[in-house]
């Protein structure tokens, strides 16, 4: 799966703050995500993030909003 820094991911499960959207800050074997609802940052294994993705909003379209 092609996940790049700056992409906004919409995940299947809600964060406790209620947001479904996360910004990708770092990629590799682990992915660093920032919640767009509350600003909390977390590192998760790439495999678990890829399983929980509902949609990917590429970096280019995120900048236009």
HTML snippet that shows the backbone in 3Dmol.js (N, CA, C, O; Angstrom):
<script src="https://3Dmol.org/build/3Dmol-min.js"></script>
<div id="view" style="width:600px;height:400px;position:relative"></div>
<script>
const pdb = `
ATOM      1  N   UNK A   1       0.846  -1.175   0.000  1.00  0.00           N
ATOM      2  CA  UNK A   1       0.000   0.000   0.000  1.00  0.00           C
ATOM      3  C   UNK A   1       0.893   1.240   0.000  1.00  0.00           C
ATOM      4  O   UNK A   1       1.913   1.282   0.688  1.00  0.00           O
ATOM      5  N   UNK A   2       0.501   2.235  -0.770  1.00  0.00           N
ATOM      6  CA  UNK A   2       1.323   3.437  -0.928  1.00  0.00           C
ATOM      7  C   UNK A   2       0.861   4.515   0.057  1.00  0.00           C
ATOM      8  O   UNK A   2      -0.074   5.264  -0.228  1.00  0.00           O
ATOM      9  N   UNK A   3       1.513   4.587   1.201  1.00  0.00           N
ATOM     10  CA  UNK A   3       1.217   5.595   2.218  1.00  0.00           C
ATOM     11  C   UNK A   3       2.405   6.531   2.282  1.00  0.00           C
ATOM     12  O   UNK A   3       3.538   6.090   2.474  1.00  0.00           O
ATOM     13  N   UNK A   4       2.152   7.836   2.120  1.00  0.00           N
ATOM     14  CA  UNK A   4       3.242   8.808   2.136  1.00  0.00           C
ATOM     15  C   UNK A   4       3.038   9.830   3.239  1.00  0.00           C
ATOM     16  O   UNK A   4       1.926  10.025   3.730  1.00  0.00           O
ATOM     17  N   UNK A   5       4.132  10.481   3.619  1.00  0.00           N
ATOM     18  CA  UNK A   5       4.063  11.535   4.629  1.00  0.00           C
ATOM     19  C   UNK A   5       3.160  12.656   4.112  1.00  0.00           C
ATOM     20  O   UNK A   5       3.296  13.091   2.969  1.00  0.00           O
ATOM     21  N   UNK A   6       2.249  13.114   4.950  1.00  0.00           N
ATOM     22  CA  UNK A   6       1.321  14.179   4.581  1.00  0.00           C
ATOM     23  C   UNK A   6      -0.055  13.675   4.188  1.00  0.00           C
ATOM     24  O   UNK A   6      -1.011  14.450   4.163  1.00  0.00           O
ATOM     25  N   UNK A   7      -0.176  12.376   3.877  1.00  0.00           N
ATOM     26  CA  UNK A   7      -1.483  11.816   3.537  1.00  0.00           C
ATOM     27  C   UNK A   7      -2.392  11.843   4.757  1.00  0.00           C
ATOM     28  O   UNK A   7      -1.919  11.780   5.891  1.00  0.00           O
ATOM     29  N   UNK A   8      -3.690  11.936   4.524  1.00  0.00           N
ATOM     30  CA  UNK A   8      -4.680  11.858   5.599  1.00  0.00           C
ATOM     31  C   UNK A   8      -5.400  10.525   5.451  1.00  0.00           C
ATOM     32  O   UNK A   8      -5.990  10.233   4.411  1.00  0.00           O
ATOM     33  N   UNK A   9      -5.341   9.721   6.514  1.00  0.00           N
ATOM     34  CA  UNK A   9      -5.971   8.403   6.508  1.00  0.00           C
ATOM     35  C   UNK A   9      -7.283   8.464   7.266  1.00  0.00           C
ATOM     36  O   UNK A   9      -7.366   9.077   8.331  1.00  0.00           O
ATOM     37  N   UNK A  10      -8.303   7.831   6.720  1.00  0.00           N
ATOM     38  CA  UNK A  10      -9.564   7.663   7.426  1.00  0.00           C
ATOM     39  C   UNK A  10      -9.583   6.203   7.874  1.00  0.00           C
ATOM     40  O   UNK A  10      -9.588   5.293   7.046  1.00  0.00           O
ATOM     41  N   UNK A  11      -9.595   5.987   9.189  1.00  0.00           N
ATOM     42  CA  UNK A  11      -9.524   4.642   9.740  1.00  0.00           C
ATOM     43  C   UNK A  11     -10.908   4.105  10.079  1.00  0.00           C
ATOM     44  O   UNK A  11     -11.877   4.862  10.138  1.00  0.00           O
ATOM     45  N   UNK A  12     -10.997   2.785  10.304  1.00  0.00           N
ATOM     46  CA  UNK A  12     -12.272   2.134  10.585  1.00  0.00           C
ATOM     47  C   UNK A  12     -12.783   2.433  11.990  1.00  0.00           C
ATOM     48  O   UNK A  12     -13.985   2.613  12.185  1.00  0.00           O
ATOM     49  N   UNK A  13     -11.886   2.487  12.965  1.00  0.00           N
ATOM     50  CA  UNK A  13     -12.291   2.724  14.350  1.00  0.00           C
ATOM     51  C   UNK A  13     -12.062   4.182  14.735  1.00  0.00           C
ATOM     52  O   UNK A  13     -11.103   4.811  14.286  1.00  0.00           O
ATOM     53  N   UNK A  14     -12.959   4.713  15.576  1.00  0.00           N
ATOM     54  CA  UNK A  14     -12.815   6.087  16.054  1.00  0.00           C
ATOM     55  C   UNK A  14     -11.771   6.164  17.158  1.00  0.00           C
ATOM     56  O   UNK A  14     -11.599   5.235  17.947  1.00  0.00           O
ATOM     57  N   UNK A  15     -11.078   7.297  17.189  1.00  0.00           N
ATOM     58  CA  UNK A  15     -10.202   7.625  18.307  1.00  0.00           C
ATOM     59  C   UNK A  15     -11.116   8.042  19.465  1.00  0.00           C
ATOM     60  O   UNK A  15     -12.233   8.491  19.206  1.00  0.00           O
ATOM     61  N   UNK A  16     -10.698   7.916  20.715  1.00  0.00           N
ATOM     62  CA  UNK A  16     -11.559   8.320  21.831  1.00  0.00           C
ATOM     63  C   UNK A  16     -12.092   9.757  21.727  1.00  0.00           C
ATOM     64  O   UNK A  16     -13.137  10.058  22.305  1.00  0.00           O
ATOM     65  N   UNK A  17     -11.409  10.636  21.016  1.00  0.00           N
ATOM     66  CA  UNK A  17     -11.904  12.014  20.849  1.00  0.00           C
ATOM     67  C   UNK A  17     -13.047  12.085  19.834  1.00  0.00           C
ATOM     68  O   UNK A  17     -13.726  13.107  19.737  1.00  0.00           O
ATOM     69  N   UNK A  18     -13.259  11.012  19.083  1.00  0.00           N
ATOM     70  CA  UNK A  18     -14.350  10.966  18.111  1.00  0.00           C
ATOM     71  C   UNK A  18     -13.931  11.112  16.664  1.00  0.00           C
ATOM     72  O   UNK A  18     -14.765  10.984  15.767  1.00  0.00           O
ATOM     73  N   UNK A  19     -12.667  11.377  16.415  1.00  0.00           N
ATOM     74  CA  UNK A  19     -12.183  11.595  15.051  1.00  0.00           C
ATOM     75  C   UNK A  19     -11.814  10.270  14.383  1.00  0.00           C
ATOM     76  O   UNK A  19     -11.349   9.339  15.041  1.00  0.00           O
ATOM     77  N   UNK A  20     -12.026  10.199  13.081  1.00  0.00           N
ATOM     78  CA  UNK A  20     -11.618   9.039  12.284  1.00  0.00           C
ATOM     79  C   UNK A  20     -10.390   9.351  11.426  1.00  0.00           C
ATOM     80  O   UNK A  20      -9.804   8.438  10.845  1.00  0.00           O
ATOM     81  N   UNK A  21      -9.990  10.623  11.337  1.00  0.00           N
ATOM     82  CA  UNK A  21      -8.939  11.040  10.411  1.00  0.00           C
ATOM     83  C   UNK A  21      -7.603  11.257  11.109  1.00  0.00           C
ATOM     84  O   UNK A  21      -7.534  11.845  12.188  1.00  0.00           O
ATOM     85  N   UNK A  22      -6.537  10.764  10.463  1.00  0.00           N
ATOM     86  CA  UNK A  22      -5.178  10.849  10.981  1.00  0.00           C
ATOM     87  C   UNK A  22      -4.243  11.321   9.882  1.00  0.00           C
ATOM     88  O   UNK A  22      -4.396  10.923   8.727  1.00  0.00           O
ATOM     89  N   UNK A  23      -3.282  12.160  10.223  1.00  0.00           N
ATOM     90  CA  UNK A  23      -2.260  12.620   9.281  1.00  0.00           C
ATOM     91  C   UNK A  23      -1.010  11.775   9.467  1.00  0.00           C
ATOM     92  O   UNK A  23      -0.608  11.496  10.596  1.00  0.00           O
ATOM     93  N   UNK A  24      -0.391  11.365   8.357  1.00  0.00           N
ATOM     94  CA  UNK A  24       0.840  10.563   8.405  1.00  0.00           C
ATOM     95  C   UNK A  24       2.019  11.513   8.581  1.00  0.00           C
ATOM     96  O   UNK A  24       2.229  12.408   7.764  1.00  0.00           O
ATOM     97  N   UNK A  25       2.798  11.312   9.666  1.00  0.00           N
ATOM     98  CA  UNK A  25       3.971  12.140   9.940  1.00  0.00           C
ATOM     99  C   UNK A  25       5.274  11.444   9.577  1.00  0.00           C
ATOM    100  O   UNK A  25       6.264  12.105   9.263  1.00  0.00           O
ATOM    101  N   UNK A  26       5.282  10.096   9.619  1.00  0.00           N
ATOM    102  CA  UNK A  26       6.506   9.330   9.359  1.00  0.00           C
ATOM    103  C   UNK A  26       6.097   7.955   8.861  1.00  0.00           C
ATOM    104  O   UNK A  26       5.101   7.399   9.324  1.00  0.00           O
ATOM    105  N   UNK A  27       6.857   7.400   7.918  1.00  0.00           N
ATOM    106  CA  UNK A  27       6.584   6.057   7.427  1.00  0.00           C
ATOM    107  C   UNK A  27       7.821   5.195   7.544  1.00  0.00           C
ATOM    108  O   UNK A  27       8.928   5.706   7.716  1.00  0.00           O
ATOM    109  N   UNK A  28       7.644   3.924   7.454  1.00  0.00           N
ATOM    110  CA  UNK A  28       8.708   2.944   7.569  1.00  0.00           C
ATOM    111  C   UNK A  28       8.078   1.646   8.044  1.00  0.00           C
ATOM    112  O   UNK A  28       6.945   1.339   7.673  1.00  0.00           O
ATOM    113  N   UNK A  29       8.795   0.876   8.861  1.00  0.00           N
ATOM    114  CA  UNK A  29       8.217  -0.331   9.443  1.00  0.00           C
ATOM    115  C   UNK A  29       7.093   0.044  10.397  1.00  0.00           C
ATOM    116  O   UNK A  29       6.113  -0.689  10.534  1.00  0.00           O
ATOM    117  N   UNK A  30       7.239   1.190  11.056  1.00  0.00           N
ATOM    118  CA  UNK A  30       6.184   1.763  11.894  1.00  0.00           C
ATOM    119  C   UNK A  30       5.712   3.045  11.217  1.00  0.00           C
ATOM    120  O   UNK A  30       6.454   3.674  10.462  1.00  0.00           O
ATOM    121  N   UNK A  31       4.469   3.421  11.498  1.00  0.00           N
ATOM    122  CA  UNK A  31       3.912   4.651  10.938  1.00  0.00           C
ATOM    123  C   UNK A  31       3.533   5.567  12.086  1.00  0.00           C
ATOM    124  O   UNK A  31       2.835   5.156  13.013  1.00  0.00           O
ATOM    125  N   UNK A  32       3.998   6.821  12.023  1.00  0.00           N
ATOM    126  CA  UNK A  32       3.648   7.804  13.044  1.00  0.00           C
ATOM    127  C   UNK A  32       2.458   8.597  12.541  1.00  0.00           C
ATOM    128  O   UNK A  32       2.495   9.172  11.453  1.00  0.00           O
ATOM    129  N   UNK A  33       1.394   8.623  13.349  1.00  0.00           N
ATOM    130  CA  UNK A  33       0.151   9.281  12.977  1.00  0.00           C
ATOM    131  C   UNK A  33      -0.190  10.384  13.961  1.00  0.00           C
ATOM    132  O   UNK A  33       0.141  10.299  15.143  1.00  0.00           O
ATOM    133  N   UNK A  34      -0.855  11.423  13.465  1.00  0.00           N
ATOM    134  CA  UNK A  34      -1.342  12.510  14.313  1.00  0.00           C
ATOM    135  C   UNK A  34      -2.853  12.607  14.128  1.00  0.00           C
ATOM    136  O   UNK A  34      -3.340  12.762  13.008  1.00  0.00           O
ATOM    137  N   UNK A  35      -3.589  12.517  15.232  1.00  0.00           N
ATOM    138  CA  UNK A  35      -5.047  12.624  15.189  1.00  0.00           C
ATOM    139  C   UNK A  35      -5.418  14.048  14.793  1.00  0.00           C
ATOM    140  O   UNK A  35      -4.904  15.009  15.364  1.00  0.00           O
ATOM    141  N   UNK A  36      -6.311  14.182  13.814  1.00  0.00           N
ATOM    142  CA  UNK A  36      -6.723  15.507  13.374  1.00  0.00           C
ATOM    143  C   UNK A  36      -7.820  16.089  14.257  1.00  0.00           C
ATOM    144  O   UNK A  36      -8.215  17.241  14.075  1.00  0.00           O
ATOM    145  N   UNK A  37      -8.314  15.305  15.209  1.00  0.00           N
ATOM    146  CA  UNK A  37      -9.314  15.795  16.140  1.00  0.00           C
ATOM    147  C   UNK A  37      -8.697  16.461  17.349  1.00  0.00           C
ATOM    148  O   UNK A  37      -9.040  17.594  17.686  1.00  0.00           O
ATOM    149  N   UNK A  38      -7.770  15.746  18.013  1.00  0.00           N
ATOM    150  CA  UNK A  38      -7.213  16.252  19.275  1.00  0.00           C
ATOM    151  C   UNK A  38      -5.712  16.536  19.217  1.00  0.00           C
ATOM    152  O   UNK A  38      -5.178  17.174  20.124  1.00  0.00           O
ATOM    153  N   UNK A  39      -5.017  16.075  18.168  1.00  0.00           N
ATOM    154  CA  UNK A  39      -3.590  16.343  18.037  1.00  0.00           C
ATOM    155  C   UNK A  39      -2.683  15.294  18.651  1.00  0.00           C
ATOM    156  O   UNK A  39      -1.462  15.438  18.598  1.00  0.00           O
ATOM    157  N   UNK A  40      -3.246  14.239  19.234  1.00  0.00           N
ATOM    158  CA  UNK A  40      -2.443  13.175  19.834  1.00  0.00           C
ATOM    159  C   UNK A  40      -1.635  12.467  18.756  1.00  0.00           C
ATOM    160  O   UNK A  40      -2.137  12.243  17.654  1.00  0.00           O
ATOM    161  N   UNK A  41      -0.381  12.111  19.061  1.00  0.00           N
ATOM    162  CA  UNK A  41       0.473  11.398  18.122  1.00  0.00           C
ATOM    163  C   UNK A  41       0.717   9.985  18.620  1.00  0.00           C
ATOM    164  O   UNK A  41       0.825   9.750  19.824  1.00  0.00           O
ATOM    165  N   UNK A  42       0.803   9.037  17.679  1.00  0.00           N
ATOM    166  CA  UNK A  42       1.019   7.645  18.030  1.00  0.00           C
ATOM    167  C   UNK A  42       1.846   6.962  16.950  1.00  0.00           C
ATOM    168  O   UNK A  42       1.799   7.334  15.777  1.00  0.00           O
ATOM    169  N   UNK A  43       2.607   5.949  17.374  1.00  0.00           N
ATOM    170  CA  UNK A  43       3.371   5.112  16.436  1.00  0.00           C
ATOM    171  C   UNK A  43       2.712   3.734  16.441  1.00  0.00           C
ATOM    172  O   UNK A  43       2.467   3.157  17.500  1.00  0.00           O
ATOM    173  N   UNK A  44       2.429   3.214  15.248  1.00  0.00           N
ATOM    174  CA  UNK A  44       1.805   1.905  15.129  1.00  0.00           C
ATOM    175  C   UNK A  44       2.525   1.109  14.055  1.00  0.00           C
ATOM    176  O   UNK A  44       3.066   1.686  13.112  1.00  0.00           O
ATOM    177  N   UNK A  45       2.536  -0.217  14.189  1.00  0.00           N
ATOM    178  CA  UNK A  45       3.139  -1.044  13.138  1.00  0.00           C
ATOM    179  C   UNK A  45       2.398  -0.860  11.812  1.00  0.00           C
ATOM    180  O   UNK A  45       1.173  -0.735  11.787  1.00  0.00           O
ATOM    181  N   UNK A  46       3.146  -0.844  10.726  1.00  0.00           N
ATOM    182  CA  UNK A  46       2.565  -0.644   9.394  1.00  0.00           C
ATOM    183  C   UNK A  46       1.455  -1.649   9.112  1.00  0.00           C
ATOM    184  O   UNK A  46       0.429  -1.285   8.538  1.00  0.00           O
ATOM    185  N   UNK A  47       1.640  -2.903   9.503  1.00  0.00           N
ATOM    186  CA  UNK A  47       0.645  -3.941   9.206  1.00  0.00           C
ATOM    187  C   UNK A  47      -0.706  -3.633   9.853  1.00  0.00           C
ATOM    188  O   UNK A  47      -1.745  -3.827   9.221  1.00  0.00           O
ATOM    189  N   UNK A  48      -0.710  -3.160  11.093  1.00  0.00           N
ATOM    190  CA  UNK A  48      -1.988  -2.875  11.753  1.00  0.00           C
ATOM    191  C   UNK A  48      -2.652  -1.625  11.170  1.00  0.00           C
ATOM    192  O   UNK A  48      -3.879  -1.558  11.092  1.00  0.00           O
ATOM    193  N   UNK A  49      -1.861  -0.643  10.763  1.00  0.00           N
ATOM    194  CA  UNK A  49      -2.424   0.566  10.148  1.00  0.00           C
ATOM    195  C   UNK A  49      -3.046   0.213   8.798  1.00  0.00           C
ATOM    196  O   UNK A  49      -4.144   0.675   8.486  1.00  0.00           O
ATOM    197  N   UNK A  50      -2.349  -0.608   7.985  1.00  0.00           N
ATOM    198  CA  UNK A  50      -2.866  -0.967   6.668  1.00  0.00           C
ATOM    199  C   UNK A  50      -4.183  -1.735   6.777  1.00  0.00           C
ATOM    200  O   UNK A  50      -5.055  -1.580   5.922  1.00  0.00           O
ATOM    201  N   UNK A  51      -4.342  -2.555   7.810  1.00  0.00           N
ATOM    202  CA  UNK A  51      -5.580  -3.306   8.002  1.00  0.00           C
ATOM    203  C   UNK A  51      -6.740  -2.401   8.376  1.00  0.00           C
ATOM    204  O   UNK A  51      -7.887  -2.695   8.039  1.00  0.00           O
ATOM    205  N   UNK A  52      -6.458  -1.299   9.072  1.00  0.00           N
ATOM    206  CA  UNK A  52      -7.536  -0.458   9.596  1.00  0.00           C
ATOM    207  C   UNK A  52      -7.872   0.745   8.712  1.00  0.00           C
ATOM    208  O   UNK A  52      -8.692   1.575   9.106  1.00  0.00           O
ATOM    209  N   UNK A  53      -7.264   0.863   7.532  1.00  0.00           N
ATOM    210  CA  UNK A  53      -7.534   2.002   6.647  1.00  0.00           C
ATOM    211  C   UNK A  53      -8.844   1.812   5.906  1.00  0.00           C
ATOM    212  O   UNK A  53      -9.084   0.768   5.299  1.00  0.00           O
ATOM    213  N   UNK A  54      -9.692   2.837   5.963  1.00  0.00           N
ATOM    214  CA  UNK A  54     -10.935   2.853   5.195  1.00  0.00           C
ATOM    215  C   UNK A  54     -10.706   3.608   3.882  1.00  0.00           C
ATOM    216  O   UNK A  54     -11.171   3.176   2.827  1.00  0.00           O
ATOM    217  N   UNK A  55      -9.986   4.743   3.949  1.00  0.00           N
ATOM    218  CA  UNK A  55      -9.665   5.498   2.738  1.00  0.00           C
ATOM    219  C   UNK A  55      -8.416   6.336   2.971  1.00  0.00           C
ATOM    220  O   UNK A  55      -8.048   6.635   4.107  1.00  0.00           O
ATOM    221  N   UNK A  56      -7.765   6.711   1.853  1.00  0.00           N
ATOM    222  CA  UNK A  56      -6.567   7.548   1.898  1.00  0.00           C
ATOM    223  C   UNK A  56      -6.839   8.808   1.094  1.00  0.00           C
ATOM    224  O   UNK A  56      -7.227   8.744  -0.072  1.00  0.00           O
ATOM    225  N   UNK A  57      -6.630   9.953   1.731  1.00  0.00           N
ATOM    226  CA  UNK A  57      -6.738  11.234   1.035  1.00  0.00           C
ATOM    227  C   UNK A  57      -5.300  11.673   0.757  1.00  0.00           C
ATOM    228  O   UNK A  57      -4.577  12.047   1.680  1.00  0.00           O
ATOM    229  N   UNK A  58      -4.880  11.628  -0.516  1.00  0.00           N
ATOM    230  CA  UNK A  58      -3.489  11.960  -0.835  1.00  0.00           C
ATOM    231  C   UNK A  58      -3.104  13.372  -0.409  1.00  0.00           C
ATOM    232  O   UNK A  58      -3.948  14.257  -0.270  1.00  0.00           O
ATOM    233  N   UNK A  59      -1.822  13.548  -0.212  1.00  0.00           N
ATOM    234  CA  UNK A  59      -1.252  14.820   0.242  1.00  0.00           C
ATOM    235  C   UNK A  59      -1.676  15.979  -0.659  1.00  0.00           C
ATOM    236  O   UNK A  59      -1.952  17.067  -0.154  1.00  0.00           O
ATOM    237  N   UNK A  60      -1.735  15.778  -1.978  1.00  0.00           N
ATOM    238  CA  UNK A  60      -2.067  16.855  -2.920  1.00  0.00           C
ATOM    239  C   UNK A  60      -3.466  17.392  -2.679  1.00  0.00           C
ATOM    240  O   UNK A  60      -3.653  18.609  -2.649  1.00  0.00           O
ATOM    241  N   UNK A  61      -4.449  16.530  -2.507  1.00  0.00           N
ATOM    242  CA  UNK A  61      -5.817  17.003  -2.306  1.00  0.00           C
ATOM    243  C   UNK A  61      -6.007  17.546  -0.893  1.00  0.00           C
ATOM    244  O   UNK A  61      -6.891  18.374  -0.675  1.00  0.00           O
ATOM    245  N   UNK A  62      -5.202  17.102   0.071  1.00  0.00           N
ATOM    246  CA  UNK A  62      -5.295  17.615   1.439  1.00  0.00           C
ATOM    247  C   UNK A  62      -4.845  19.073   1.490  1.00  0.00           C
ATOM    248  O   UNK A  62      -5.368  19.847   2.291  1.00  0.00           O
ATOM    249  N   UNK A  63      -3.886  19.460   0.649  1.00  0.00           N
ATOM    250  CA  UNK A  63      -3.384  20.822   0.645  1.00  0.00           C
ATOM    251  C   UNK A  63      -4.405  21.784   0.030  1.00  0.00           C
ATOM    252  O   UNK A  63      -4.422  22.964   0.382  1.00  0.00           O
ATOM    253  N   UNK A  64      -5.244  21.305  -0.871  1.00  0.00           N
ATOM    254  CA  UNK A  64      -6.225  22.169  -1.528  1.00  0.00           C
ATOM    255  C   UNK A  64      -7.378  22.533  -0.615  1.00  0.00           C
ATOM    256  O   UNK A  64      -8.074  23.515  -0.876  1.00  0.00           O
ATOM    257  N   UNK A  65      -7.603  21.773   0.448  1.00  0.00           N
ATOM    258  CA  UNK A  65      -8.746  22.016   1.333  1.00  0.00           C
ATOM    259  C   UNK A  65      -8.503  23.155   2.269  1.00  0.00           C
ATOM    260  O   UNK A  65      -9.370  23.484   3.079  1.00  0.00           O
TER     261      UNK A  65
END
`;
const viewer = $3Dmol.createViewer("view");
viewer.addModel(pdb, "pdb");
viewer.setStyle({}, {cartoon: {color: "spectrum"}});
viewer.zoomTo();
viewer.render();
</script>
